Amino acid sequence: MLNNIGLPGLLLIAVVVLVLFGRGKISNLMGEVGKGITAFKKGVNDGAKELEDAKADEAKDVTPADEKDKV
């Protein structure tokens, strides 16, 4: 059913949403969506950096396990 919307259908939906909510509300909503996307990307990048740092810390310590116990 949704496969046949096409460009005219999308334009009609956009006009109806604009009429119902107004330009100001849609602008604020899109701003909040943008902030959410930015925060999500930052979180993903921070998580990846944290994992890389943990792997780097593990790679630095090459002492065998039995020698760690003696120290």
DOMAR-70332 format. One record per atom (N, C-alpha, C): residue number from 0; chain; z negated, x, y negated. Coordinates in Angstrom, 2 decimals, decimal comma. Example, Ala and Ser with C-alpha at 12.3 -4.5 7.8 and 13.67 -1.06 7.14 Angstrom:
2
rec seq->0 | mol->A | c3->-7,80 | c1->13,19 | c2->5,69 .
rec seq->0 | mol->A | c3->-7,80 | c1->12,30 | c2->4,50 .
rec seq->0 | mol->A | c3->-7,80 | c1->13,20 | c2->3,30 .
rec seq->1 | mol->A | c3->-7,08 | c1->12,85 | c2->2,25 .
rec seq->1 | mol->A | c3->-7,14 | c1->13,67 | c2->1,06 .
rec seq->1 | mol->A | c3->-7,87 | c1->12,90 | c2->-0,03 .
! end
This chain:
71
rec seq->0 | mol->A | c3->0,00 | c1->0,82 | c2->1,19 .
rec seq->0 | mol->A | c3->0,00 | c1->0,00 | c2->0,00 .
rec seq->0 | mol->A | c3->0,00 | c1->0,86 | c2->-1,26 .
rec seq->1 | mol->A | c3->-0,82 | c1->1,90 | c2->-1,31 .
rec seq->1 | mol->A | c3->-0,89 | c1->2,76 | c2->-2,49 .
rec seq->1 | mol->A | c3->0,26 | c1->3,75 | c2->-2,56 .
rec seq->2 | mol->A | c3->1,08 | c1->3,82 | c2->-1,54 .
rec seq->2 | mol->A | c3->2,19 | c1->4,76 | c2->-1,54 .
rec seq->2 | mol->A | c3->3,31 | c1->4,33 | c2->-2,48 .
rec seq->3 | mol->A | c3->3,35 | c1->3,06 | c2->-2,87 .
rec seq->3 | mol->A | c3->4,46 | c1->2,54 | c2->-3,66 .
rec seq->3 | mol->A | c3->4,08 | c1->2,27 | c2->-5,11 .
rec seq->4 | mol->A | c3->3,06 | c1->2,93 | c2->-5,66 .
rec seq->4 | mol->A | c3->2,65 | c1->2,65 | c2->-7,03 .
rec seq->4 | mol->A | c3->3,72 | c1->3,13 | c2->-8,01 .
rec seq->5 | mol->A | c3->4,09 | c1->4,38 | c2->-7,96 .
rec seq->5 | mol->A | c3->5,13 | c1->4,91 | c2->-8,81 .
rec seq->5 | mol->A | c3->4,66 | c1->5,12 | c2->-10,25 .
rec seq->6 | mol->A | c3->5,55 | c1->5,62 | c2->-11,08 .
rec seq->6 | mol->A | c3->5,23 | c1->5,93 | c2->-12,48 .
rec seq->6 | mol->A | c3->4,94 | c1->4,67 | c2->-13,30 .
rec seq->7 | mol->A | c3->5,72 | c1->3,61 | c2->-13,20 .
rec seq->7 | mol->A | c3->5,39 | c1->2,42 | c2->-13,99 .
rec seq->7 | mol->A | c3->4,02 | c1->1,84 | c2->-13,65 .
rec seq->8 | mol->A | c3->3,65 | c1->1,86 | c2->-12,40 .
rec seq->8 | mol->A | c3->2,35 | c1->1,36 | c2->-11,98 .
rec seq->8 | mol->A | c3->1,22 | c1->2,21 | c2->-12,53 .
rec seq->9 | mol->A | c3->1,40 | c1->3,54 | c2->-12,51 .
rec seq->9 | mol->A | c3->0,39 | c1->4,43 | c2->-13,06 .
rec seq->9 | mol->A | c3->0,23 | c1->4,24 | c2->-14,57 .
rec seq->10 | mol->A | c3->1,34 | c1->4,06 | c2->-15,26 .
rec seq->10 | mol->A | c3->1,28 | c1->3,81 | c2->-16,71 .
rec seq->10 | mol->A | c3->0,57 | c1->2,50 | c2->-17,01 .
rec seq->11 | mol->A | c3->0,82 | c1->1,47 | c2->-16,24 .
rec seq->11 | mol->A | c3->0,15 | c1->0,19 | c2->-16,42 .
rec seq->11 | mol->A | c3->-1,36 | c1->0,33 | c2->-16,20 .
rec seq->12 | mol->A | c3->-1,74 | c1->1,05 | c2->-15,17 .
rec seq->12 | mol->A | c3->-3,16 | c1->1,28 | c2->-14,90 .
rec seq->12 | mol->A | c3->-3,80 | c1->2,05 | c2->-16,05 .
rec seq->13 | mol->A | c3->-3,12 | c1->3,07 | c2->-16,56 .
rec seq->13 | mol->A | c3->-3,65 | c1->3,87 | c2->-17,67 .
rec seq->13 | mol->A | c3->-3,83 | c1->3,00 | c2->-18,91 .
rec seq->14 | mol->A | c3->-2,89 | c1->2,12 | c2->-19,20 .
rec seq->14 | mol->A | c3->-3,00 | c1->1,25 | c2->-20,37 .
rec seq->14 | mol->A | c3->-4,16 | c1->0,27 | c2->-20,21 .
rec seq->15 | mol->A | c3->-4,31 | c1->-0,30 | c2->-19,03 .
rec seq->15 | mol->A | c3->-5,40 | c1->-1,24 | c2->-18,78 .
rec seq->15 | mol->A | c3->-6,76 | c1->-0,54 | c2->-18,93 .
rec seq->16 | mol->A | c3->-6,89 | c1->0,65 | c2->-18,40 .
rec seq->16 | mol->A | c3->-8,14 | c1->1,41 | c2->-18,53 .
rec seq->16 | mol->A | c3->-8,41 | c1->1,74 | c2->-19,99 .
rec seq->17 | mol->A | c3->-7,39 | c1->2,12 | c2->-20,72 .
rec seq->17 | mol->A | c3->-7,54 | c1->2,43 | c2->-22,14 .
rec seq->17 | mol->A | c3->-7,98 | c1->1,21 | c2->-22,94 .
rec seq->18 | mol->A | c3->-7,41 | c1->0,06 | c2->-22,63 .
rec seq->18 | mol->A | c3->-7,78 | c1->-1,17 | c2->-23,33 .
rec seq->18 | mol->A | c3->-9,21 | c1->-1,58 | c2->-22,98 .
rec seq->19 | mol->A | c3->-9,58 | c1->-1,45 | c2->-21,72 .
rec seq->19 | mol->A | c3->-10,92 | c1->-1,88 | c2->-21,30 .
rec seq->19 | mol->A | c3->-12,03 | c1->-0,97 | c2->-21,85 .
rec seq->20 | mol->A | c3->-11,83 | c1->0,33 | c2->-21,81 .
rec seq->20 | mol->A | c3->-12,91 | c1->1,26 | c2->-22,16 .
rec seq->20 | mol->A | c3->-12,78 | c1->1,85 | c2->-23,55 .
rec seq->21 | mol->A | c3->-11,62 | c1->1,88 | c2->-24,11 .
rec seq->21 | mol->A | c3->-11,43 | c1->2,45 | c2->-25,44 .
rec seq->21 | mol->A | c3->-11,26 | c1->3,96 | c2->-25,37 .
rec seq->22 | mol->A | c3->-10,67 | c1->4,49 | c2->-26,44 .
rec seq->22 | mol->A | c3->-10,35 | c1->5,90 | c2->-26,48 .
rec seq->22 | mol->A | c3->-11,60 | c1->6,78 | c2->-26,50 .
rec seq->23 | mol->A | c3->-12,62 | c1->6,36 | c2->-27,22 .
rec seq->23 | mol->A | c3->-13,84 | c1->7,16 | c2->-27,34 .
rec seq->23 | mol->A | c3->-14,57 | c1->7,34 | c2->-26,03 .
rec seq->24 | mol->A | c3->-14,72 | c1->6,26 | c2->-25,27 .
rec seq->24 | mol->A | c3->-15,43 | c1->6,34 | c2->-23,99 .
rec seq->24 | mol->A | c3->-14,66 | c1->7,21 | c2->-22,99 .
rec seq->25 | mol->A | c3->-13,35 | c1->7,06 | c2->-22,96 .
rec seq->25 | mol->A | c3->-12,54 | c1->7,85 | c2->-22,03 .
rec seq->25 | mol->A | c3->-12,61 | c1->9,33 | c2->-22,41 .
rec seq->26 | mol->A | c3->-12,59 | c1->9,62 | c2->-23,71 .
rec seq->26 | mol->A | c3->-12,69 | c1->11,00 | c2->-24,18 .
rec seq->26 | mol->A | c3->-14,02 | c1->11,61 | c2->-23,76 .
rec seq->27 | mol->A | c3->-15,11 | c1->10,86 | c2->-23,95 .
rec seq->27 | mol->A | c3->-16,43 | c1->11,35 | c2->-23,54 .
rec seq->27 | mol->A | c3->-16,51 | c1->11,54 | c2->-22,03 .
rec seq->28 | mol->A | c3->-15,94 | c1->10,61 | c2->-21,29 .
rec seq->28 | mol->A | c3->-15,96 | c1->10,70 | c2->-19,84 .
rec seq->28 | mol->A | c3->-15,19 | c1->11,93 | c2->-19,36 .
rec seq->29 | mol->A | c3->-14,03 | c1->12,18 | c2->-19,92 .
rec seq->29 | mol->A | c3->-13,24 | c1->13,35 | c2->-19,52 .
rec seq->29 | mol->A | c3->-13,95 | c1->14,64 | c2->-19,90 .
rec seq->30 | mol->A | c3->-14,66 | c1->14,64 | c2->-21,03 .
rec seq->30 | mol->A | c3->-15,45 | c1->15,81 | c2->-21,41 .
rec seq->30 | mol->A | c3->-16,54 | c1->16,10 | c2->-20,39 .
rec seq->31 | mol->A | c3->-17,22 | c1->15,07 | c2->-19,93 .
rec seq->31 | mol->A | c3->-18,27 | c1->15,23 | c2->-18,93 .
rec seq->31 | mol->A | c3->-17,68 | c1->15,68 | c2->-17,59 .
rec seq->32 | mol->A | c3->-16,53 | c1->15,16 | c2->-17,24 .
rec seq->32 | mol->A | c3->-15,86 | c1->15,60 | c2->-16,00 .
rec seq->32 | mol->A | c3->-15,51 | c1->17,08 | c2->-16,11 .
rec seq->33 | mol->A | c3->-15,02 | c1->17,50 | c2->-17,26 .
rec seq->33 | mol->A | c3->-14,69 | c1->18,92 | c2->-17,47 .
rec seq->33 | mol->A | c3->-15,91 | c1->19,80 | c2->-17,36 .
rec seq->34 | mol->A | c3->-17,03 | c1->19,36 | c2->-17,93 .
rec seq->34 | mol->A | c3->-18,27 | c1->20,14 | c2->-17,83 .
rec seq->34 | mol->A | c3->-18,74 | c1->20,22 | c2->-16,39 .
rec seq->35 | mol->A | c3->-18,58 | c1->19,13 | c2->-15,66 .
rec seq->35 | mol->A | c3->-18,98 | c1->19,13 | c2->-14,25 .
rec seq->35 | mol->A | c3->-18,13 | c1->20,09 | c2->-13,42 .
rec seq->36 | mol->A | c3->-16,84 | c1->20,09 | c2->-13,67 .
rec seq->36 | mol->A | c3->-15,95 | c1->21,00 | c2->-12,95 .
rec seq->36 | mol->A | c3->-16,29 | c1->22,45 | c2->-13,27 .
rec seq->37 | mol->A | c3->-16,56 | c1->22,73 | c2->-14,55 .
rec seq->37 | mol->A | c3->-16,93 | c1->24,08 | c2->-14,96 .
rec seq->37 | mol->A | c3->-18,23 | c1->24,52 | c2->-14,28 .
rec seq->38 | mol->A | c3->-19,22 | c1->23,63 | c2->-14,25 .
rec seq->38 | mol->A | c3->-20,49 | c1->23,96 | c2->-13,60 .
rec seq->38 | mol->A | c3->-20,30 | c1->24,18 | c2->-12,10 .
rec seq->39 | mol->A | c3->-19,45 | c1->23,40 | c2->-11,48 .
rec seq->39 | mol->A | c3->-19,18 | c1->23,56 | c2->-10,05 .
rec seq->39 | mol->A | c3->-18,53 | c1->24,91 | c2->-9,78 .
rec seq->40 | mol->A | c3->-17,53 | c1->25,28 | c2->-10,58 .
rec seq->40 | mol->A | c3->-16,85 | c1->26,56 | c2->-10,40 .
rec seq->40 | mol->A | c3->-17,84 | c1->27,71 | c2->-10,59 .
rec seq->41 | mol->A | c3->-18,70 | c1->27,60 | c2->-11,60 .
rec seq->41 | mol->A | c3->-19,70 | c1->28,65 | c2->-11,86 .
rec seq->41 | mol->A | c3->-20,64 | c1->28,77 | c2->-10,66 .
rec seq->42 | mol->A | c3->-21,06 | c1->27,65 | c2->-10,10 .
rec seq->42 | mol->A | c3->-21,94 | c1->27,67 | c2->-8,94 .
rec seq->42 | mol->A | c3->-21,28 | c1->28,31 | c2->-7,74 .
rec seq->43 | mol->A | c3->-20,01 | c1->28,00 | c2->-7,52 .
rec seq->43 | mol->A | c3->-19,28 | c1->28,59 | c2->-6,39 .
rec seq->43 | mol->A | c3->-19,14 | c1->30,09 | c2->-6,58 .
rec seq->44 | mol->A | c3->-18,80 | c1->30,52 | c2->-7,80 .
rec seq->44 | mol->A | c3->-18,66 | c1->31,95 | c2->-8,07 .
rec seq->44 | mol->A | c3->-19,99 | c1->32,68 | c2->-7,93 .
rec seq->45 | mol->A | c3->-21,08 | c1->32,08 | c2->-8,40 .
rec seq->45 | mol->A | c3->-22,40 | c1->32,69 | c2->-8,27 .
rec seq->45 | mol->A | c3->-22,79 | c1->32,80 | c2->-6,80 .
rec seq->46 | mol->A | c3->-22,50 | c1->31,79 | c2->-6,02 .
rec seq->46 | mol->A | c3->-22,81 | c1->31,83 | c2->-4,59 .
rec seq->46 | mol->A | c3->-22,02 | c1->32,91 | c2->-3,88 .
rec seq->47 | mol->A | c3->-20,75 | c1->33,04 | c2->-4,22 .
rec seq->47 | mol->A | c3->-19,92 | c1->34,07 | c2->-3,60 .
rec seq->47 | mol->A | c3->-20,42 | c1->35,46 | c2->-3,99 .
rec seq->48 | mol->A | c3->-20,81 | c1->35,63 | c2->-5,25 .
rec seq->48 | mol->A | c3->-21,33 | c1->36,92 | c2->-5,70 .
rec seq->48 | mol->A | c3->-22,64 | c1->37,24 | c2->-4,99 .
rec seq->49 | mol->A | c3->-23,48 | c1->36,25 | c2->-4,80 .
rec seq->49 | mol->A | c3->-24,75 | c1->36,45 | c2->-4,09 .
rec seq->49 | mol->A | c3->-24,50 | c1->36,91 | c2->-2,65 .
rec seq->50 | mol->A | c3->-23,53 | c1->36,29 | c2->-1,99 .
rec seq->50 | mol->A | c3->-23,20 | c1->36,69 | c2->-0,62 .
rec seq->50 | mol->A | c3->-22,65 | c1->38,11 | c2->-0,57 .
rec seq->51 | mol->A | c3->-21,80 | c1->38,46 | c2->-1,54 .
rec seq->51 | mol->A | c3->-21,24 | c1->39,81 | c2->-1,58 .
rec seq->51 | mol->A | c3->-22,35 | c1->40,84 | c2->-1,83 .
rec seq->52 | mol->A | c3->-23,29 | c1->40,52 | c2->-2,71 .
rec seq->52 | mol->A | c3->-24,40 | c1->41,43 | c2->-2,98 .
rec seq->52 | mol->A | c3->-25,27 | c1->41,62 | c2->-1,75 .
rec seq->53 | mol->A | c3->-25,50 | c1->40,55 | c2->-1,00 .
rec seq->53 | mol->A | c3->-26,30 | c1->40,65 | c2->0,22 .
rec seq->53 | mol->A | c3->-25,59 | c1->41,52 | c2->1,25 .
rec seq->54 | mol->A | c3->-24,28 | c1->41,34 | c2->1,38 .
rec seq->54 | mol->A | c3->-23,52 | c1->42,17 | c2->2,33 .
rec seq->54 | mol->A | c3->-23,53 | c1->43,62 | c2->1,90 .
rec seq->55 | mol->A | c3->-23,44 | c1->43,88 | c2->0,59 .
rec seq->55 | mol->A | c3->-23,45 | c1->45,25 | c2->0,08 .
rec seq->55 | mol->A | c3->-24,81 | c1->45,90 | c2->0,35 .
rec seq->56 | mol->A | c3->-25,89 | c1->45,16 | c2->0,19 .
rec seq->56 | mol->A | c3->-27,22 | c1->45,69 | c2->0,47 .
rec seq->56 | mol->A | c3->-27,38 | c1->46,03 | c2->1,95 .
rec seq->57 | mol->A | c3->-26,84 | c1->45,19 | c2->2,82 .
rec seq->57 | mol->A | c3->-26,90 | c1->45,48 | c2->4,25 .
rec seq->57 | mol->A | c3->-26,07 | c1->46,70 | c2->4,60 .
rec seq->58 | mol->A | c3->-24,94 | c1->46,87 | c2->3,93 .
rec seq->58 | mol->A | c3->-24,06 | c1->48,00 | c2->4,22 .
rec seq->58 | mol->A | c3->-24,68 | c1->49,32 | c2->3,74 .
rec seq->59 | mol->A | c3->-25,50 | c1->49,29 | c2->2,71 .
rec seq->59 | mol->A | c3->-26,12 | c1->50,51 | c2->2,20 .
rec seq->59 | mol->A | c3->-27,12 | c1->51,08 | c2->3,19 .
rec seq->60 | mol->A | c3->-27,85 | c1->50,24 | c2->3,89 .
rec seq->60 | mol->A | c3->-28,88 | c1->50,68 | c2->4,82 .
rec seq->60 | mol->A | c3->-28,25 | c1->50,93 | c2->6,19 .
rec seq->61 | mol->A | c3->-27,97 | c1->52,20 | c2->6,48 .
rec seq->61 | mol->A | c3->-27,33 | c1->52,54 | c2->7,75 .
rec seq->61 | mol->A | c3->-28,29 | c1->53,26 | c2->8,69 .
rec seq->62 | mol->A | c3->-29,56 | c1->53,26 | c2->8,35 .
rec seq->62 | mol->A | c3->-30,56 | c1->53,89 | c2->9,21 .
rec seq->62 | mol->A | c3->-30,71 | c1->53,10 | c2->10,51 .
rec seq->63 | mol->A | c3->-30,70 | c1->53,76 | c2->11,64 .
rec seq->63 | mol->A | c3->-30,89 | c1->53,03 | c2->12,91 .
rec seq->63 | mol->A | c3->-32,24 | c1->52,33 | c2->12,94 .
rec seq->64 | mol->A | c3->-32,33 | c1->51,26 | c2->13,70 .
rec seq->64 | mol->A | c3->-33,52 | c1->50,42 | c2->13,72 .
rec seq->64 | mol->A | c3->-34,75 | c1->51,18 | c2->14,21 .
rec seq->65 | mol->A | c3->-34,62 | c1->52,09 | c2->15,20 .
rec seq->65 | mol->A | c3->-35,79 | c1->52,79 | c2->15,71 .
rec seq->65 | mol->A | c3->-36,34 | c1->53,80 | c2->14,70 .
rec seq->66 | mol->A | c3->-35,50 | c1->54,35 | c2->13,83 .
rec seq->66 | mol->A | c3->-35,97 | c1->55,27 | c2->12,80 .
rec seq->66 | mol->A | c3->-36,65 | c1->54,52 | c2->11,65 .
rec seq->67 | mol->A | c3->-36,28 | c1->53,26 | c2->11,42 .
rec seq->67 | mol->A | c3->-36,93 | c1->52,47 | c2->10,39 .
rec seq->67 | mol->A | c3->-38,41 | c1->52,26 | c2->10,72 .
rec seq->68 | mol->A | c3->-38,71 | c1->52,08 | c2->12,01 .
rec seq->68 | mol->A | c3->-40,08 | c1->51,83 | c2->12,41 .
rec seq->68 | mol->A | c3->-40,95 | c1->53,06 | c2->12,22 .
rec seq->69 | mol->A | c3->-40,38 | c1->54,26 | c2->12,36 .
rec seq->69 | mol->A | c3->-41,14 | c1->55,49 | c2->12,20 .
rec seq->69 | mol->A | c3->-41,48 | c1->55,80 | c2->10,74 .
rec seq->70 | mol->A | c3->-40,66 | c1->55,34 | c2->9,83 .
rec seq->70 | mol->A | c3->-40,84 | c1->55,65 | c2->8,40 .
rec seq->70 | mol->A | c3->-41,87 | c1->54,81 | c2->7,78 .
! end
